[in-house]
Amino acid sequence: MCLESMLRKAEKKADEAELFYSSTITRTYRTVLDRVEATESTNTAGFGLRVIKDERVGFSFFTREKEFEKALERALSSAKFSKKIKASFPSEKIKSVNEINKEIDKSDEFFVDSVLAMASVSEEAVSIQNEIEYEENKMRIVNSNGVDAEYGDNIIAGFSSYKYEDNVFYYYDSFRKMINFSKIAEEAAEKSIELSKGKPLRGVFNITFAPMLADEFLSYFLHPNVNGEKVFLKESAFVGRRGDKVANENLSIYDDPTIKFGVHSCPFDDEGVKTKKHALIEEGALVNFLYDVESAALSGNTPTGNGFRSSFTRKPSISMTNVVVKSTDKLALEEFTGVVVYGVIGMHNSNALTGDFSLSITNAVLVEKGEIKRPVSYCSISGNFFKTLKEVKAINDETRIGSYYGPSIVFKARLV
């Protein structure tokens, strides 16, 4: 049974129907200390089914075509208990796209050699764990309104952690082109040495979050507050604030799925909506929220192409793609005096709605005019994200790490 025939059967019982098929091949290569601990390969595939019946959306999933009939009944049944909204599946025609990069070497020999090389980049620091992951994804979506398109991509990622004396440092990267795995491990090893023997620091300082941490910080607080569904439910700090100045006027933040080879780049989302670059904050002003099909219908807005599924077993939900940060207020690192922070713990204990955070510093360094004075650790940094947004500046070190494109960010905060 093909998707088209399943769709026709679903249309006989539902007002509208949508079928989503995805397959994912994942291969993981991991070292612990200096040996290969595991090589794993998984292949998952299945179908997601959504129906609209009497202005209600129902969902189900299945892994084998012969399970379709039961899945359809489950989807129709779940629709009866969902909120009544005037949703409709996309109707704009989209083209199939294959962005699988054949230049990526995906041989077992290459991955094993590379992960072993990661574990031996330093004679001083000790390799704790290194990992390489290769993922290849294919999907197809069809619906009652004429959408029928396929998409494929592949992603490669590397992770490394090293320990020197009392200090552990980790580093990672992911991309849809080949990346230098040894450089990832070298960064982890070098920083574990450079930032070891950290001591507490107290007082108010200029703080720099390095790009890897800036990405985590912005994503944790910004994503839920520009989520259109949360805005509608009044679970966002930005309710009623579109157009307001919420950040330093020199700061702009974009959600951009159009970047070539970007980890989260794609021509259309998992609902068949064309994607495009969206300004979230532009010159300090709150410009846009992000919507999937259901949240757009619920709130009377238009889908933005941010409906993505973590798996065929899940309904689409609102997700950011590649985060691009721009600032016209930049400081050279050689001119910076304060604390450069590379790692913290406790981000997920912060309050994304109020913006309050208290983070334990694991890896940081005190610098004066760019010159390292001493490592910093065993202390905490506290503040408020929304206050920070209005003060934040940038270092002139724009880079790409994973799906983050931007600089280190600078703000003032208290260390305790």
Buried (B, 14 or more C-beta within 10 A) or exposed (E): EEBEEBBEBBBEEBBBBBBBBBBBBBBBBBBBEEEBEEBEEEEEEBBBBBBBBEBBBBBBBBEEBEBBBEBBEBBBEBBEEBEEBEBBBBEEEBEEEEBEBEEBEBEEEBBBEBBBBBBBBBEEBBBBBBBBBBBBBBBBBBBBBEBBBBBBBBBBBBBBBBBBEEBBBBBBBBBBEEBEBBBBBBBBBBBBBBBBEBEEBEEEBBBBBBBBBBBBBBBBBBBBBBBBBBBBEEBBBBBEBEEEBBBBEBBBBBBBBBBEEBBBBBBBBBBBBBBEBBBBBBBBBBBBBBBBBBBBBBBEBEBBBBBBBEEBBEBBBBBBBBBBBBBEEBBEBEEBBBBBBBBBEBBEEBEBEEBBBBBBBBBBBBBEEEEEEEBBBEBBBEBBBBBBBBBBBBBEBBEBBBBBBBBBBBBBBBBE
